[in-house]
Amino acid sequence: MVDNATLSSGKSDGMRPHQGHAQERPRQGDAKGKPHQSDAKEKLHQDDAKRSPHQGDAKVRSQKGRYIQPQVKSHSVNPKRVLKEARACNLKKQRNDFTTRYHDEFRKEVGSNENILHELANSKDSWSAHETKTFLPWFLRDYYGLLKHAGLLRYPPLHLALTEENHPFVEAVLTLDGLKNLPEVLELTSPRGNALHVAIQVASPFVRLIIAKSRLSVLEGKCGEFGDTPLHIAMRAKVGTDDINDVLVECEEFEHAFSRRAQDQVQALEPVATVELEHRRSSDYRASSTKAVASEPSVQRSVTSEQSVKGAVTSEQSVRGAVASDQSVQGVVASEQSVEGALASEQNLEGAVTSDRSVQGAVASAQNVEGGADTTEQMPKDSQLQTDELVELLIHKCPAALQHRNNAGRTPYQERERFMRNSDEVRDALQNIANEDEEPDKWERAFRMVFIEDLIASYIRSYCVHEFDRDRITRCLYHPGEGRRQRFRSRYQLSHPAERHIEFDLAGLPHPSIPQSYLDRLANHLQFESILKYVALPRMTIETPKQLMRSKESPKKPRGGLTDMKIIFNWLRMNDARKIVKVIVLDDGPIAHSDNAIRKALGGFDIEVWDWKKVDMCSDVICGSTGIVREISLYSSGKNAVLMGWASDQGFLDDLKFPKLKAVNLFIREGQEDLKTLTQYISTFKQRLEHRREISVSHVLDNNEVSYASEFQTPEASLHQENPWIKVMKDFASFLRNIPGAGSKQVKVAIIDDGFDASMDTIDDKLIAGGKSFCPHPNSTDLMNAYFVPSGKHGTRMATLISQICPHIRLYIARLDEHPTLDGGSRHITAKSAADAVQWAVDSDVDVISMSWTIETDSHDNKKLIGLNKALAEAEGKDILMFCSASDQGLSSKDACYPGGSGKCIRIGGASSTGDKLAWVHESFFDFLFPGKNIPFTNSDGATLSYESGSSVATAAASGLASVLLLCGRIVDGLCGTVGDSRSSAAYFRHRQNMVQAFRQIASNDHYPRAGDWFESKFKAFLQEAEPGEPGNNRPLSLEVAEVPWDDISKKAFVTLVKRLKQDSEEKRPSGGLEEIPSAHGGDATVLLQLWLLFRQCQGRDLL
């Protein structure tokens, strides 16, 4: 029952529903996630009691918690008196008299007055269910418009009935056949939102029926100042304590295995932490069931029988909630046309679907509509809709709701994680595992496992991975660009789940054999989701430490089949992967993996799409690895015995072994038999599977050819000494590493290129914050080339150079979609992948974006560049420093070369070690010159060198220098206490024009920044000045910068260096703000270049 204050709030529009309070954690339900009606309603009263009364003439009184109609002076009829008369008269005999007397009054617009329906909605105790269900169908036939009147208190009658738990009223309205304005009534809003918001908050048994009757606008509607959708509200269901404890037992076992794995890197673990929790995983969304979910116009009635699905809940083998198998789907709820009166008899239930756990709706016999036995007013407790079922219904009715963010910027999935993090039940349970303040990593891992097994979160993850593309998955589940969590962050800072990888793809791996340590390095910057969209692995071997030792002594041929894939899949388990939708493995070499190795590798992952390329694989291997496979790719040598075994009762015809199997793709090799015989074998195989089990079969003649991504090659030059500019910066980086606390000032750098080779140890893996690929496989929209398996070495070398120049950085790796040009000498980058990569970098909140590539175009108006321009403009608006390569086409270079042509990036051209422009750099299309000729890079063998030349490597050097200045600014601000000051050093170097002026200062008003002048000569001079005592006793100038220790003297010299650079840059910056970069060619060339730069700036600012 709702009291007076509840319905008379004048500021209730801004009220957040009771589940939404971040600080208060009301009881949300029992251990199974079932909401408490009494708790929900009690909380509603408490919230509303705190509100200020409505500003108006109406006065509301409270009497034993009952809602009392406000006394409003009006010439309209008195609802109480009319309702009393209606109850007293015989409507069958006196209907005409009653209608004639009040017809005109009922037709009038009642304005702010409460009408007769408000009074009836609040008359639960005085009107029986039979009386309500008898009066309402008759009354609403002519006066349905009164349902839309909210009255003085802004509560439409249906909202009031839901809040008052007047089930007969709600049932009569929802099930009335032909009610014309029901969709509009459900869209109406009250202080608590629309009808669905209210129904979920009070745990109404009619939630399922409201969902079925509602338009999408109801499911997407937001309520209150917090802007929660119905799905957001459903995310705040209590987590069962028993479920938490079960998961934590598994967590302790997993941690024990994890510790054992860390102590013994040699032995490949058997699958660990694969406890079968079918009662949890049964809520996982199955893609095979999506086609069976009826859309709103085609929703059919549900017929209750032991053989059919009751409600939306199927058997353990099928998807629960609104998803059912092809044979058992009867819909979610009855369509509007199928609901007659107040519902049919028990033998032919319509409308609200019956099930052991689902809402029975307003079930009444047909005789009770006009007379007969009365029904129970209070709905039985087992009719309440379970929270996980509610979530499934909401998602299947409106998948777009998964992307909607509330006013706090959280999607429903993110809201679920936030709720669980702040849940007293979860935190109390986790406290027994680890103290959050003392052991944050262990606490975070334990919470992760609890969150993985949560029914609601698990269902959303599974649905998204099955139904959405990777970009939409990212938007639904994560905050875009947020990578691996930093240690020791407050739980209140963790407002969004960190972005995780939903696939693992090593296709195109440049090395057929990798050491096991390669996987360990990947784990430093890869975070996997618990469910992976696919795993793709080429033919490869894993070298364990023991194997490496034996290979040096006396190489031995392997006995039996291979076991390498078992190591990889065990590694995936150790890194939180629990389920894999699709597996693609190339295993058709001279020696394939043993059947036992395959079972152990894939056991527990619940593979749905099987594509393990092993010739003539036994069907028992597949069913022994997964029980829910729905699509299988088979590779046949052409032997008829194998084909008949697959098509036998012990093979794929066994529906107990393969209950979900719907499709088989047969790849059969030519040459074993002649074409006619082979065709007959295939025909018999297809006929048996298609006719006996209705399994779709397609076949392809397999020529056994496998193509890999080509590696981007760069020409090697003769051996040269290390570039002096780079040596100076490396020495200064060594000095920066000695500064205490400098590691906490990391600069975030996005490297947009062809990926990063994680198998090389040229970079500390801990510097990689994460990455994302925008390069799909050829002729595929689902498979993506991994960013850590690059197409070449270019991106790896750019990342290596930047990390050598700036020691404290976090790298964000983006892999572009690129194709070789016709001449094979360069690469063509798609504008869309470039735009998506820049946008991802912006979302990741990086400080610097390094783009060592160009997109050649004929004009600035190229429509393909609209997305790229938009992303660059957003990056510029966030003061992200962007560096890009100048065109290396010489005199053929075009003005419209992007991204430099946008006017939003600092364009970098290549130069020799002396600072002279390289011949292929156009003299007018660059802003600065950096080292770009024969820059050495260590190869994967660790011994030999390769060399890069061009403006691309110069761009990486410029990005590294900018990162150093940002890092130095942050360190100085920390030392001087100016962090956060608008005129601090870090804030100054953050702006592009200031960075340009700093570069110009280091370059001594030339194009080529002379790093040695500042980071060696000037720094040593400041060391001399800072040291007390006689001049002759000062530190020698011959001392290498890399050897300078961190002490008070070097601290003073360092601060002076950074502040002097900032001061000199400010003093020499043009007052007009134009970035006039002087030319090295003098005279007329300088004038022309300045005019050109002025034109480019105006163009970049949209002034032309």
N, C-alpha and C positions, 0 to 999 in steps of 0.2 A: 504494500500500500504506500502511496506517495503522499507526503504531507503537503500542507499549504505552501510552505516555503519552496518546496520542490517545483511547483508549477507556477509560482508567481515571481520568479527571478527576473529582474530587469536587465542583468548583465550576463545572462546565461549563454548568450551566443559565443562568448569567448571561453566557456568552460571546457576543460578537457575531460573526457570520459574517465571514469575511475581507474581503468586499467592503465592510463597513460601517465600517471604521476611518477616522475623519475625518482623522487626521494621516498615516497610512500610505496610500500610494497604490500598491497592488500592480498588476502588469500585469493588465489586465482582458480583454485579447483582442487580436486583430490589427486591422489598419486597417479591416476591414469590420465590426467589432463582434462577431467570433466569439470566444467565451471560450477561453482556453487551459486545457485539462484539467490539464496538468502544473503550471501556475502555481497554479491553484485548489487542487490537492491539496497542493502544497508549502506553500502558505500555511496550509492546515488543520493540517498537521503542526507548523508553527512556532507557531501559536496555541496548540495543545493542549500542546505541549512546555513551555509556560510555566506551565501550571496545576499546582496542588498535587495530589498523588496522592489517590486516594479514601480516605476514612477508613473502614477496615474491616479484616477479617482477610485479605482477598484480596491477593495479591501479583502484580504484573504484571512480566514480564521482557521485554526487548527483544532480539531476535536478528535482525540484518540488516534492521531495520525491520519485521519481521513481527509481526503481532498474535498474542500467545500467550494462550491461555485461562487465566484465573486459577485457581489450584489451590484449590478450595473443598472442604473435607471434607463429604461428604454421603453419604447412603445411596442416592442416585439413581444411575442408570447413568452410566458414563463416556462422554461424547459421542464422544470420539476412538475408543474401542474399538468402539462400536456402528457408527460411520460406516465404520470399517475393515472390519468384518464385512459391512456392507451392500454395500460395494464389491466384496468378494471373492465373495459368493454370487451365484447366478443368480436374480434376483428372479422370473423367470417360473416357475421350477421350485420354488424354495425360499421363495416368498413367505409361504405359510402358516406354515412353521416359524419364520421370522423374526418374523412378526407375533405369533405365540403367545408367543414368548420375551420380547418387550419390550412387549407391548401394555399391560400394567398400568402399567409405568414411564412410557410415553409419555402415558398418561392422567392421571398425577399432576400436581398443581401443583408446579412445580419451584422456586418462590420466587425466590431471588436467583441460583440456579445458571444457568450458560450451558447451553443445550440443544444437541441435535444439529444444529439449524438454524443456530445461531451458528457451530458448527464448520464446517459446510458452506459458509456464507457467507464464511468466511475461508480456504477451501480452493481458491482460484482456481487456484493453481499445481499442486496435486496431483490435482485432479479435472478431467477434460476437460469441454468443453461438452456433449458427447453424454451423458456419465455423469450430469452434473447434471440435464439435461433429462429424462433417463430416470427418475431416482430421485425427483425432487421431485413430479411429478404423481401418482405412486403414493402417496408418503408423505403428501402434503397432503390426499389424498382422505379420510383418516380422522383425521389429526392436525393439521389446520389451526390448531387453537388454540395450538400452539406458536409461531406467527408473532407472537402478541401478547405474548409474554414478553420483557421487556427484559433481564432478568438483572441481575447485580451492577453492570454498567457502564452500565445504562440505555439500551442500544442494542438495539432490536428487530432481529431477523435481517435484515429488508429494508433497514433503515438501514445496517447493517454491510456488506451486499453492495453497496449504492450507493457507500459510502465506499471500499470495497476494489476498486471497478470490476469486480466479479464479474458481468459482463453475463449469462451463462447463468442464473445464479440469479435475477436480477431479471426476466429475460424469462420464465422458467418461472412465477414467482409472478404476474406481471401478466397473462399470457395464459392462465392455467389456467382452463378453462371450468368454471363453477359453483363457484368458490372462494367460500364463503359469507361469510367475514368480511373480504374484501379492503377494503371501504370503511372498516371499523374499523381495519384494519392501517395504511392510509394516514393515518389521523388520529392514530396514535400519535406521541408526541413523544420526541425524544432531546435530548441537550445542544445539538444543532444545529437543533432544530425538528422539524417533521413531515417526512414522506417527500419532499414537494415542495420544501421548504426545502433538504434535503440534496441532492436531485437537481440543483437549480439551482446550488448552490454548487460541486459537483464537475463541472458541465457534463455530466451524464449524457445519453446518447443516448435515454433513455426518458422524458424530461421530457414530451413530447407525450402519451405513453400514460398517464402518471400524471395529467396534467391531465384527460384524458378519463374516467378511472376515479374521480376524486376527487369527494367531496361539496363543497359550497360552503364548509363549515367548514374544509376543508384550504386552499383558496385565500385564505380570510380569516384564517387562523391566524397568530399572532404568535410569534416565537421570540426567546429570549434577553432580556437586560435592556434591549435597545434596541427591542424590540417591532416588529420588521420583518415585514411580510407577504412572501410570495413575490414580489409585484410590486415591493415596495421593493428587494429584493435585485437584481431584474432591472434596476433603474434605474442600477446601477453598472457598466454595460458601458463599456468604453473607447471613446473617440471617435477615429475614424480621422484620422491626421495629414493625409492627402491631402484628405479632405473639409474639414477646417478651412482648409487653404490655398486650396482652391477658393472657399470662402465669403469669405475675407478679400480675395481678388482682386476679387470682386463688391463687397465693402465699400468698397474704395478707389475703385472706379468710382462707387459711390453717394455717397460723401463728396464726391467732386469735383463731381458734379451738384448735391449739396446746397449746396455753397459757391457754385456758379454761381447757384443759385436765390436764395440770400440776397443776392447782389450785384445781381440783376436782378429786382425784384419785379413788373415790368410784364409781362414775357413769360411766358405760361403754358407750362410745360415739357411736352415730349412725355414719354410714359411712360419712367421711368428705373428702373434696378435691377430690370428684369423678366427677367433672365437665366433662360432655361428650364432648370431643373435637374430634369428629369423623373426622373432616377434617385433623387433625394431625395424629390420630391413623390409618387412612385408609392405611397408608404406612406400617403398621406392616406386617411382613412376616407371611404367613399362611402355616403351614406345609402341609396342605391338597393340596396345589397347587404345591408343588415341583415336584411331579411326572409328572406334565403336562408340565414342561419346557423341551423343546427339546434340545438334545445335538447337537453339531455343525454338525455332519454328517447327522442328521435327521431333521434339521430345515426346516419347510415347508413355503410355501408362505402364505402371509396374504391376504385374500380376503376382500375387504372393502364392508360392507353392514351394514344396521342399526341393524341387528340382531347379527352380529359378532363383535369380539373385533377389534377395530381400533388400529393398531400398537401393542404396548405392554401394553396399558392402558385398563384395564377392568372397569366394573361398580363398584359402591360403595361396592357391596357385594363381589367382588373378589379382588384379589391382583393386585395393579397397577404395572406398569413397565413391566418387562419381565415375570411376573408370571401371569397366567390366570387359570380359572377354567377348569375342565375336559371337559366341553361342549364347551368352547369358545377359547381354545388355538389354535392359528394358527401359533405359532412360533414367533420369534423375528424379524428375517429378512429372506429374501429369501436365499436359498442356491445358491452356485455358479452356479449350473446347471440350476437354474430357472430364472436367470437374463438374459434376451435377449436384445442385443443391448443396447440402452440407456433407456430402460424400456418400459413397455406396455402402453396401453391407459388407460384413467381414469376408464374405466369399469373393467379392469383386472390389477390392479396395482401390480407390482412385485418389488423385491429388497427392497428398503428402504420403510418401512411400513408407511402407512398414518394414522394419528390420529389428533385430534384437537390440541394436545400438542406435538406430536412426530415429528421427522424429516421426511419430505417428500422425503428426498434424492434428487436425480437428476431426477425429474419426467419429462419425455418428451414423446411425442407420437411416435409411431413407424415410422410415416412418416417423422419425423424430423431428423432421422438419416442420410438419404441420401438427404434430401431436404424437402421443405415445409416451414411452418410458423416457425418463430424464436421463441425461448422461452425467458422468462425473465431471465436476467443475475443475478439479485440480488434476493436471496431467500427471501421469505416472513418472516416477524419476527415471526409469530406464528409457523413457522416450527422449531424453535430452540428447542433443547432437554432440558427439565427441569433437574435441577441438581439432584433432587431425583430420577428421572427416569434413569439418567446416572449412578448413583451409583448402582441402582438395576441391570441394564444391565451388568455392570462391574463385580458385585459379582456373578451373575448367570452364566456368561461366565467363570469366574475364581475365585471360592471361596477361593482358596489358597492365593489370593492376600490380604485377610484380615489378614494374619499372617506375611506378609512381612514387615520388618522394614526398614525405610530409614536410612541414615547415622547418623541421630540424635537419632536413636534407637527407633523411634516411629512407631507403626502400624498405618494404616489409621484411626482407631477409636480414637487412642490417638492423632493423628494429628488434628482431628476434635475438640477434647476438647481443645487442645492448641490454635487452631485458634480462637475458640469462647471466650476463656479467654482473648485473646488479642484484640478482636474485639471492635472497638470504639463504635459501635451501642449497643453491649451488655453491655459494661462497663458504658456507659452514662445512659442507662436505669436502671441498677442496682444501680447506684449512688443515684437515687431517692428513693430507698428502704433502703439502708444501706451504710454507709461509710466503705470501705474495711479496713482501718487502725483502725478505732474506734470500729467497730462491725464486726470483721472478721467472726464469726460464722454465723451471720444472712446473711452477704453477701454471704458466701459460700453456705448456704442453698438456697438462692434465685437463685444463679447461677445454682445449681444442678437442680432446677425445670425447668429452661430455657433449660438446657442441656437434661433433660429427654424428653421434648416435642419437641426437635429439630427433624425435619423429617429425616434427614440423620442419626444421631446418633441412633434414635429410630429404624430405619429399620435395621441397622447393629446389634444392640443388639438382636432384634427379630429373625433375620436370624441365628445368632450364637446359640442362645438358642434352636431353633428348630432343627438345623442341626448338631451341633457339640457336642462332649462330653465335660465334665466340664473342663478337662485339656486344650483342644484346645480353649474353650471359654476364659479361663484365659489368654492364650497366645495372643489371638486376642484383648481382651478388656483392659487388665490391665498389669501393670508391675508386674511380678511374685513376690509374697511375700510382696508387699507394702500394709500395713494395714491401719487402721483408720488414717486419716490425723491429724497431730499435729497442734495445734493452733498457730496462728501468724506466719505461714510460708509465705514467700514471694510468690507472684503469679508466679514469675519466677522460683521458686523451684518446682512448681507443674508441672513437665514435663510429668508425667504419671498419669492416673486415678488410684485412690486407689482401691485395690482389694475388691470386694464385693461378698456377698453370693448370689447364684442363686437358692438356695433351702432352705426350712425350714422343718426340719424333727425331730419330737419328738417321733417317734416310738422307743419303748424300754425305755420310760421314767420310771424310777424306782418308781415313786410315782404317784398313780392314781389321786391325788388331789394336786394342786400346788397353792400357793398364787399369787395374781396378781402382787405382787412385784417381783416375779421371772421373769416375762416378762420385767419389768423395768430394772432389773439387766442385762438381756440379751442385752438390747438396748445399754448398755455401751460399748459392744465390738462386736456387730453384726451390719454390714452395709449391707443392702439388695440392690440388683439391682432393677431397676424399673420393670423388667419382671423376674418372677421366673419360673424355669423349673418345679418344683413341690412343693407342700406342703403336708406333711403326718402327720396326727394327730391321736393318739390312743384314746380310750375311756378315758376321763378325765374330771375333773371339775376344774373350776377356782374359788378360794376363794377370793372374794372382801373384803375389810375392813369391810363393813357393815355385810356381811355374817359371818365373823369371830366373830363380836360382838354379833350377834344374836345366833350363835351356843353356845356361852358361857352362854347365858341367858336361852333360851328355844328353842331348835332345832325344826324347822317346816319342814314338807314335802313340796317340791316344787309344785307349782300349774302350771298345763299345762306342755308344753314341756320344754326342756332345752334351755339355751341361751348361754352356755359357749363358744361355737365356735365363736359366734359373737364378743366376747371380743378379742379373738386371732386374727381374721381377721381385726378387727378395729385397733388393735395394729400393724399389718403388714402395714396397710394404713398409720398410723402415722409414720412409718419408711420407707417410700418412695416406698413401693411395689404398683405398679399400675396394673399389669397384672400377672395372674397365668396360665400357660399352663395346668397343671394337678393338680387335687385335689384328695387326698386320705384321707378319714375320716371314722373312725370306730364309728358308731352311732347305734349299735344294742343292746344296753343295755335294762334293764327293762323300762327305760324312755328315749325316743329319743328326738332330737331337734324338735321344732315346725317348721312348714312350713314357717311361717313368719320369724323366726330366721334364717333359712337357706337362705332365699332370702336376708335378710339384711346383712348377713355375707358375701355372695359372690357377691352381686350386684356390677357391675362396673369392676369386675376383668377379664371379658371376658374369662371364663374358656373354654378350648378346649377339654380336656379329663376329664370326670366326673366320679368319683368313690367314692360316698358318700354312705356308707353302712348303709342305713336306709331301712327297709323292707317295700315294697309296696309304695314307694314314688310316689307322684302324678307327672305326666309329666309337669303340669303347674308350679310346683316349679322349675324345671330345666330351662324351657324357661323363667321364670320370673327372673332367676339369670344370665343367659347368652344367647346371641343370636347367638353365633358362635360355639356351641359345635359340635364336629365332632365324638366323641366316648363317649359312655355312658355305665357304668356298672350298671345294675339293679339287685336288690335283692328282690326276690319274695317269698312269703309264700306258693305259690302253688295255690292260689285262681284264678280260671279262669276269674272271673269278672275283676280283676286287669290286667291280661294279655290282655284281649280283650280291656280294656280301653287304655292300652299303644299302642295297634295295631289299634286303631280306627282313624277316620279322625280328631278327636279332640286331638289325642295323637301324636305319633311320625310320623304318616303319613301326618301331616300338615307341608308342606314345608315352610310355612310362619313362623311358630314357630321354626322350626328346619331346616333352609336352608342348613346347612353344614353337617348335620348328615350323616355319612357313615358307622358306625359300632356300634353294640349293643352287649354287653357281658351280658348274662343272667345267674344269679346265683339263682337257685331255690331250695328251701328246700324240703327235703324228709319228708314223714310222714303225710302230710295233705291229700294226695290222694294216691291211690295205683299206682304202677309204670306204669301200662298200661294207666290209665287215665292221669297221669302226662305227659307221653310221647305224648299223643294225644294233650294235651294243648300246649305243647312246639312246636309240629309240626305245628299246626294252627298259632301260634304266628309267627314263623319263615316264614311261607309261605306268610302271609300278608305283612310283612315288606320287605322281599326279592323280591317278585314279583311286588309289587306296587310302591316301592321307591328304589329298588335295594340297600337296606341296608343290609350289611353283619351281620349275627347273629350267635353267638356261645353260647353254653350253658354249664353250669357245675352244677352238683348236689352239693349243698352247705351243708357241715356238720357243719357249724357255728363254726369251731375251729380257734382260732387265737393264734399264737405263738409270744412271745416276746423274745428279746435278753436276754440271761442269764447274770446274774450279776456275776462279778468276785469276789469270796469270799476270804477273808484272815482270818486265824485263829486269835482268840482273846486270849490274855494272861491275866493273873491276873493283878490287878492294881498295877502299880509301880509309884515311884516318877519320876518327869521329869528328863530326861537325863542331867547330869551336862554339857556336851559339848554343847548341844543345848541351855541350859539356858544361858551360857556365850555368845553365839552368838546372842541370842535374846536380852540380855541386851545391847550388843554393837550396835545392830540394833536400839534400842531405842535412844542411844546417836546420831547415825548418822541421825536420823529423826530431831534432834534439830539443825542441821547445816543449816543455811540459804542458799538457792540456790542449795542444794544437789539434790533436786528433778529433776533438769534439766540435771543431769548427769546419767540418767537412763541406766541400763545395760539391753540389750535385750537377753532374755533367751528363747530358744526353748525347750519345754518339749514334747518329743515324747513318747507317751504311749497310754492308752486306752481312752483318752478324759478327759473332765473336767465337773464336775457336777455343772452347773450354778445355780441350785436351792439351793445350800448351800452358806452360807454367811461367810465362813471361809477366803475368800480372797476378798479384795476390787476389785469390778468389773472393776474399772478404770485401774487396773494393767494389764488387759488382752488386748493386742493389737489386737488380732484376732486369728483365727484358721482355720484349714482345715482338712477334714476327708479323709482318704485313705482306708476306710472300707466300701465296697459296701454291700448292702443287699444280703442275700443268693439268688442265682439264678436270679440276676438282675445286669445289667450293668448301668442302669440309676439312681436307687435309692441308696443314700449314707446315712449311719448312721451318724448322726450329731456329731460333735466333742463335743458339749455342752450337749449331752445326752449320757453319757459314758456307756460302757458295765459293768463297775465295779467302784470301788472307788480308784483304784490304782493310776491312773494319777492325780486325784484330790488331793490325799494325798501328792504326790510328789511335786505338784505345791504349795500346802499349806506350806510344809516344806521349800522350797526354798524362798518363799516370807517372811517367818518368819525370816530367817537368813539374807537376803538382803532386806532392806526396799524399795529401789528405783529401781524397775525393771519393764520391760515390758515383759509380758509372751506371747509367741507364741505357741499355743496348736495344736499339730498334733495327730490325732487319727489313730492308726495302724489297719491293717486288721489282726485279730487274731482269732484263733479257739481253743476250749478246747482240751486238749490231751485225749487219751483214758482212762487214769487213773483219769482224772478230777482234778488232783492236780496242774496242771500248765497250761500254755497257749502256743500255737504255733503261732508264728508271721511270716507272709509271708515276704520273702526277698524283693519282689517288693515294697510292701507298705513301708517297712523300707527305701529303696532306694529313693522312691518318697518323703517321709517325710523329709529325710535329705536334698535332693535337694531343697525342698520348704524352709527349714530353711536357706539354703545357699542363695537362692534368696531373702529371707527376710532380709539378711544382719545382722543376729544375732551375738552376741558376744560369747554366750555359748550354747552348745547343750547338754541336759541331756537325757541319754538313759538308763533307769532303767530296762533293759531286756537283754536277750541273745538269739541268734539263734545258736543252736547246729548243727554242720555239721561234716562230716567225714574227710574233707580235705580242704585245702586252694584253691584248684582248682575247687571247686564246681561252675558250670556255672551259677547257680541261684544267686550267690553272685557277679557277675560281675558288675551289676548296683549299688549295695551297695558300693562296693569298689571304683567305679568311683565317686560316690557322696561324700564319705568320703575323697577321695583324693582332690576333689575340695574344700571341707570345710577346709582341712588342708592348701591348697594353699592360702586361704584367712585369715589364722591365726585365725580361729574360734576354741575356746577351746572346746574339746569334751570329755565328761565323760561317761563311760559305766560300766555296772555291770560286775563283775567277775562271773564266773560260780559257782553256789551253789550246784554242784554235788559232791563235795568232791573229793575223789580219782578217781571218774569216770569222772571228768572234762577233757575236750579235749582241746588240743592246738588250734584247729580250731574253737573255740567258738567265734562268732562274736557279735558285732563289735570289741571287744577287740583284736581278732586275726588279724585284719588288721594292727596293729602296729601304728595306727594313733590316737588312743584314750588313755586317761589315765584310766586304769582299777582300779575299786574301789571294795574292799571287805568289808564285814560287820565285825564289832568288837563289843565287849561288852563295857560297860560304862568305863571300866578301860583300854581299848585299846587292849585287847586280841583278837586275831583272832577267829572268830566263827568256830566251828568244820567243817561245811560243805564248807568252803572256802579252795580251794587247795592252799598250801603254795607257789607254784611257779607261779601261774597265776593271780597275782594282783600286782599293783604298790603302792597303799596306802590303809590303813584301816581307815574307818570312822564309827561313831556310827550306828549300824544296828541291835540292839536287843531291842525288846519291846519299840519301839518309839510310844508314845501316840498321837492319833488324835481324835479330837472332832467329834462326830457323828452328823447327820443332826438335831437331836432333841436339840442339843446345851447343853445337860446335861451329857450324857454318853460318855465314851471313848472307842475307839478300838485301837489295837496295831498292828504295822507292824514290821516284822523282816526280815533280809536278806540283801544281797548286793545291792538290788534295792533301799531301803531307804537310805543306805549309799551313793549311787551314788548321790541322791538328796542333801544330806548334803555336799558332795564335790563340787557339782555345785553351791550350795549356798555360800560356802567359796570362791570359785574362783570369783563369782560375787561380793562379798564384796571387795576383793582385787582390782578388776577392778574399782569398784565404788570409793574406797578410793584413788586410783591413779588419777582418774579424778578430784576428789575434791581437792587434793593436787596440781595438776597442775593448777587448777583454782585459788587457793589461792596464788601460787608462780609465776604465770605468765609464766608457761612453757608449756601451751597447744600447741600442734603441734610439740613440740621438739622431735626429733628422740630418745633422751635419757630421755624422760620424764617418770614419773612413770607409767602412763597409757599405754604408748607404751611398756614399759618393761614387764608388767604383761600380755600383749596381746599374747606373744609368748608362745607356749606350754612348751618348755624347761625351760624358765624362771619361769613359773608357777610351774613346777615340782620342781625346786630348791627352790622356796618360800615355797612350801608345806614341803619340806625336812627341811628347816630352822625352820619352825613352829613345826615340829615333832622332833626337836633336833636330827637330823640324824637317826630317827627311821621311822617306817611305819605309825605311828598314829599321825597326827598333833595335838599338844596340844594347843587347842584354848585358854585355861585359862592362859597359860604362857604368851601369847602375848596380847590378847585382854582384859585381866583383870590385871594380875600382872605387866607386863611391862608398860602397859598404866597408871596404878596408880603410878608407880615409876616415869614415865615421868611427870605426873601431879605434883608430889612432887618437882621435879627438876625445873619445870617451874615456880613455885609460888615463888615470892620474899618474903623476910622477914625472920624472925627467923624460924629454922626448926620446932620448937615446935608448931608454929602457922599455919603450912601447913594443907592442907585438910587431914582428917583422911583416912587411908587406908581402913577403914571399909565402906567407902562411896560406894554405889552400882554404877556401871558404868552407869546403866540406869538413875540414878539421877544426873549425871554430867551435869551442864549447859554449854551452848556454850558461851565462852568468850575468852579473849586473852590468858588466861592460858591454857584452854583446847584446843584452836586452836594450840598453840605451841606444846603441848604434842602430839596432833594428828598428826601433820606434822612430828614430830620427829619419832613417831612410824612407820609411813609408809616409810619414807626415810631410817630408820635404817633397816627395813626388806628388802628393796630393796638392800641396800648396803651390808648387810651380805650375801644375796643370791648371789650377783655378785661375792663377794670375794671367796666364797666356791664352786662356780660352776666349775666343771672339765674343764681344758683347752681344752681337746679334744672334749668337747661337749657331751660325752656319759652320759646318764642318769643312773648312777650307784646308785641303791637304796640299801642301806645296809640291810642285813637280821638280824632279831632278834634272829636267831638260832646260830650265830657265826661260827668260824672255817671253816670246809669244806663246810658247807651249804652256807656260804657267797660267797666262791669262785665259787661254782656251780651256785648260783643264778646270780652272776655277769656275768659268761659265758653265761648263758641262756639269760640274758637281752641283752648282746652284740649280740647274735644270732638273737633275736627278732628285735633289731633295724636295723640290716643289712637287715633282711627280709622285714621290713617295708619300707626301702629305696630302695628296689629292687636291693640290692647288691649281693644277693645269687641267 
